[in-house]
Amino acid sequence: MSALTFTGDGLLARFASQLAVLGANAPIALSRALNHIGVSPPTQVIRNLTKQTGLKRSVIVKGSG
């Protein structure tokens, strides 16, 4: 069995230490962050499709939903 070795720029260690600071509140903070980010991609797609196609936003929202 081979061992996996990770050498990076310290990003993972920094993330781990930030989660440690949050302690018991870490699951709440992570879920809030994911909910916040989860809204962004569909919004960007609708915004770009409106610009690219020239259709009204309401038409694109009805078609994508």
Backbone as JSON Lines, residues from 0, in Angstrom:
{"i":0,"aa":"M","n":[0.84,-1.17,0.0],"ca":[0.0,0.0,0.0],"c":[0.89,1.24,0.0]}
{"i":1,"aa":"S","n":[0.62,2.16,-0.88],"ca":[1.45,3.36,-0.96],"c":[0.83,4.49,-0.15]}
{"i":2,"aa":"A","n":[1.68,5.36,0.3],"ca":[1.23,6.49,1.1],"c":[1.04,7.7,0.2]}
{"i":3,"aa":"L","n":[0.08,8.5,0.52],"ca":[-0.19,9.73,-0.21],"c":[0.47,10.89,0.51]}
{"i":4,"aa":"T","n":[1.26,11.64,-0.21],"ca":[1.95,12.77,0.38],"c":[1.46,14.04,-0.29]}
{"i":5,"aa":"F","n":[1.14,15.04,0.51],"ca":[0.66,16.31,-0.02],"c":[1.62,17.42,0.38]}
{"i":6,"aa":"T","n":[2.16,18.08,-0.58],"ca":[2.96,19.26,-0.3],"c":[2.33,20.41,-1.07]}
{"i":7,"aa":"G","n":[1.94,21.41,-0.36],"ca":[1.23,22.51,-1.0],"c":[1.72,23.85,-0.49]}
{"i":8,"aa":"D","n":[0.93,24.83,-0.76],"ca":[1.3,26.19,-0.4],"c":[0.77,26.61,0.98]}
{"i":9,"aa":"G","n":[0.26,25.65,1.74],"ca":[-0.23,25.95,3.07],"c":[-1.7,26.32,3.11]}
{"i":10,"aa":"L","n":[-2.38,26.29,1.97],"ca":[-3.78,26.67,1.93],"c":[-4.64,25.72,2.75]}
{"i":11,"aa":"L","n":[-4.36,24.43,2.64],"ca":[-5.14,23.45,3.38],"c":[-4.92,23.61,4.89]}
{"i":12,"aa":"A","n":[-3.7,23.86,5.29],"ca":[-3.4,24.07,6.71],"c":[-4.09,25.33,7.22]}
{"i":13,"aa":"R","n":[-4.1,26.37,6.41],"ca":[-4.76,27.62,6.8],"c":[-6.27,27.41,6.96]}
{"i":14,"aa":"F","n":[-6.85,26.66,6.02],"ca":[-8.27,26.35,6.1],"c":[-8.59,25.55,7.35]}
{"i":15,"aa":"A","n":[-7.76,24.57,7.65],"ca":[-7.96,23.75,8.84],"c":[-7.87,24.58,10.12]}
{"i":16,"aa":"S","n":[-6.93,25.51,10.16],"ca":[-6.81,26.34,11.36],"c":[-8.0,27.29,11.5]}
{"i":17,"aa":"Q","n":[-8.52,27.77,10.37],"ca":[-9.71,28.63,10.43],"c":[-10.93,27.85,10.91]}
{"i":18,"aa":"L","n":[-11.06,26.6,10.46],"ca":[-12.15,25.76,10.96],"c":[-12.0,25.48,12.44]}
{"i":19,"aa":"A","n":[-10.77,25.3,12.89],"ca":[-10.52,25.05,14.31],"c":[-10.93,26.26,15.15]}
{"i":20,"aa":"V","n":[-10.7,27.46,14.64],"ca":[-11.09,28.67,15.36],"c":[-12.61,28.73,15.5]}
{"i":21,"aa":"L","n":[-13.32,28.31,14.45],"ca":[-14.78,28.33,14.5],"c":[-15.33,27.31,15.48]}
{"i":22,"aa":"G","n":[-14.61,26.21,15.65],"ca":[-15.02,25.19,16.61],"c":[-16.37,24.59,16.28]}
{"i":23,"aa":"A","n":[-17.28,24.64,17.25],"ca":[-18.61,24.05,17.08],"c":[-19.45,24.81,16.06]}
{"i":24,"aa":"N","n":[-19.09,26.04,15.76],"ca":[-19.85,26.82,14.79],"c":[-19.43,26.56,13.35]}
{"i":25,"aa":"A","n":[-18.45,25.7,13.14],"ca":[-17.94,25.42,11.79],"c":[-19.03,24.88,10.86]}
{"i":26,"aa":"P","n":[-19.86,23.91,11.26],"ca":[-20.9,23.43,10.34],"c":[-21.88,24.52,9.92]}
{"i":27,"aa":"I","n":[-22.21,25.4,10.83],"ca":[-23.13,26.5,10.51],"c":[-22.48,27.45,9.52]}
{"i":28,"aa":"A","n":[-21.23,27.8,9.75],"ca":[-20.52,28.71,8.86],"c":[-20.36,28.12,7.47]}
{"i":29,"aa":"L","n":[-20.04,26.82,7.4],"ca":[-19.88,26.17,6.1],"c":[-21.2,26.12,5.33]}
{"i":30,"aa":"S","n":[-22.29,25.82,6.01],"ca":[-23.58,25.75,5.32],"c":[-24.0,27.14,4.83]}
{"i":31,"aa":"R","n":[-23.73,28.17,5.63],"ca":[-24.06,29.53,5.19],"c":[-23.23,29.94,3.98]}
{"i":32,"aa":"A","n":[-21.96,29.58,3.99],"ca":[-21.09,29.91,2.87],"c":[-21.54,29.2,1.59]}
{"i":33,"aa":"L","n":[-21.89,27.92,1.71],"ca":[-22.35,27.18,0.54],"c":[-23.68,27.71,0.02]}
{"i":34,"aa":"N","n":[-24.57,28.09,0.9],"ca":[-25.84,28.66,0.47],"c":[-25.63,29.99,-0.23]}
{"i":35,"aa":"H","n":[-24.7,30.77,0.25],"ca":[-24.41,32.07,-0.35],"c":[-23.81,31.9,-1.75]}
{"i":36,"aa":"I","n":[-22.88,31.0,-1.9],"ca":[-22.21,30.76,-3.18],"c":[-23.13,30.03,-4.14]}
{"i":37,"aa":"G","n":[-24.02,29.19,-3.63],"ca":[-24.9,28.41,-4.48],"c":[-25.85,29.23,-5.32]}
{"i":38,"aa":"V","n":[-26.13,30.45,-4.91],"ca":[-27.05,31.32,-5.64],"c":[-26.36,31.98,-6.83]}
{"i":39,"aa":"S","n":[-25.1,32.17,-6.75],"ca":[-24.37,32.96,-7.75],"c":[-24.33,32.38,-9.17]}
{"i":40,"aa":"P","n":[-24.0,31.11,-9.39],"ca":[-23.91,30.63,-10.77],"c":[-25.18,30.76,-11.59]}
{"i":41,"aa":"P","n":[-26.37,30.36,-11.09],"ca":[-27.57,30.55,-11.91],"c":[-27.83,32.03,-12.22]}
{"i":42,"aa":"T","n":[-27.54,32.9,-11.27],"ca":[-27.72,34.32,-11.51],"c":[-26.82,34.8,-12.64]}
{"i":43,"aa":"Q","n":[-25.58,34.36,-12.63],"ca":[-24.64,34.76,-13.68],"c":[-25.05,34.22,-15.04]}
{"i":44,"aa":"V","n":[-25.56,32.99,-15.06],"ca":[-26.0,32.39,-16.33],"c":[-27.16,33.18,-16.9]}
{"i":45,"aa":"I","n":[-28.14,33.48,-16.06],"ca":[-29.3,34.25,-16.53],"c":[-28.88,35.63,-17.0]}
{"i":46,"aa":"R","n":[-28.0,36.27,-16.27],"ca":[-27.53,37.6,-16.65],"c":[-26.82,37.57,-18.0]}
{"i":47,"aa":"N","n":[-25.95,36.59,-18.19],"ca":[-25.21,36.5,-19.46],"c":[-26.1,36.11,-20.62]}
{"i":48,"aa":"L","n":[-27.04,35.19,-20.4],"ca":[-27.96,34.81,-21.47],"c":[-28.83,35.99,-21.9]}
{"i":49,"aa":"T","n":[-29.23,36.82,-20.95],"ca":[-30.01,38.0,-21.27],"c":[-29.22,38.92,-22.19]}
{"i":50,"aa":"K","n":[-27.96,39.13,-21.88],"ca":[-27.11,39.99,-22.71],"c":[-26.86,39.37,-24.08]}
{"i":51,"aa":"Q","n":[-26.59,38.07,-24.11],"ca":[-26.21,37.41,-25.36],"c":[-27.37,37.23,-26.32]}
{"i":52,"aa":"T","n":[-28.56,36.94,-25.78],"ca":[-29.69,36.64,-26.66],"c":[-30.56,37.84,-26.94]}
{"i":53,"aa":"G","n":[-30.55,38.82,-26.06],"ca":[-31.43,39.97,-26.22],"c":[-32.84,39.71,-25.73]}
{"i":54,"aa":"L","n":[-33.09,38.51,-25.19],"ca":[-34.41,38.19,-24.65],"c":[-34.59,38.85,-23.29]}
{"i":55,"aa":"K","n":[-35.85,39.03,-22.9],"ca":[-36.12,39.59,-21.58],"c":[-35.75,38.56,-20.52]}
{"i":56,"aa":"R","n":[-35.39,39.06,-19.36],"ca":[-34.97,38.2,-18.26],"c":[-36.07,37.21,-17.88]}
{"i":57,"aa":"S","n":[-37.31,37.66,-17.86],"ca":[-38.41,36.79,-17.45],"c":[-38.56,35.58,-18.38]}
{"i":58,"aa":"V","n":[-38.29,35.78,-19.67],"ca":[-38.37,34.67,-20.63],"c":[-37.31,33.63,-20.33]}
{"i":59,"aa":"I","n":[-36.11,34.08,-20.03],"ca":[-35.0,33.16,-19.74],"c":[-35.23,32.44,-18.42]}
{"i":60,"aa":"V","n":[-35.75,33.15,-17.42],"ca":[-36.01,32.52,-16.12],"c":[-37.07,31.44,-16.27]}
{"i":61,"aa":"K","n":[-38.13,31.7,-17.05],"ca":[-39.17,30.69,-17.26],"c":[-38.6,29.47,-17.98]}
{"i":62,"aa":"G","n":[-37.74,29.7,-18.95],"ca":[-37.16,28.6,-19.72],"c":[-36.14,27.79,-18.96]}
{"i":63,"aa":"S","n":[-35.47,28.4,-18.01],"ca":[-34.42,27.68,-17.28],"c":[-34.94,26.99,-16.03]}
{"i":64,"aa":"G","n":[-36.1,27.36,-15.57],"ca":[-36.59,26.87,-14.29],"c":[-37.32,25.62,-14.34]}
